[in-house]
């Protein structure tokens, strides 16, 4: 395995469910496109991103220069402030693996998200190559801020090795034609009552519909531990890192204690609950789109221990892509 940093990766992993889990008894399956919801080069930390090519075919191709299981992968860093991108392409031979440190790989961006997709090693076109797996690890300023998170995984729907850009728009469309569709609704199984600074959760959001030019409004339904539900909305453009209390006061410990909660259900002295997210509308100066596609990740800090988790998802949404800069989407 190649590691593009002098730092060593820790072995502790906090694993999470991702998309595309049809054949693995609920476990993630390899795909052609991986979306890592966070990279962060600030706060004295960095993010390590690992991508593996699980194809094992070492048959030489007729040219004699490539093996049949070789693929190129393009790392696309998206600046969370403006959706501008920075790209690097690597070649992975059969069973190859690469791990990069974001602050070395892309030192000019502070934070945002990363997606990685398979490309033909002969012509550079995006291709169907459902053999990619990966994981990311964030290193914070202290060990209590370290965590691993799996990427969202999208399979390509074309035949193996075939081009994926069906509409030739140059984007990776999560529309159920090029790649698997984005999720419709996002379900986060747990949050603890927020009491900053000891207990605080960060929510990372990616706007897949319009991205740079569209503001997405997300609807929240927040449940306490006794089935009471509270609603909220949050708007953002491109990518957002937001504290749960800044989304809604319903996430706060004090509010949950004042609600009709179940006093018998407490964990480590913290109230808890869960929440749903659904894109409501995305709008630009020229267009409005109902039910936009979004992705999300939650990172919890509880009593100075931190962990990341991908949510559960339901349904499909076909109006997302990576990454549109049009005011018309």
Protein Blocks (a to p, Z undefined) as FASTA:
>chain_A
ZZdbfbdcdfbdcddddehilkngopacddfbdcdfbdcfehhiacddddddfbfbfcdc
fklpacfkbccdddddddfklopacdddddddehiacdddfklmmmmbfbdcdddddddf
klopacdddfbccddddddfbfklgccddddddddfbdehiafblnonopacdehlmmcc
ddfbdcdfbdcddddfkbccddddddfehplmpccddddddddfeopacddddddehiac
ddfklmpmklpmklmmmmccdfklcgehiacdddddddfbdcdfkbccehiadddddddd
eehiacddddddedjdfkbccddfbfkZZ
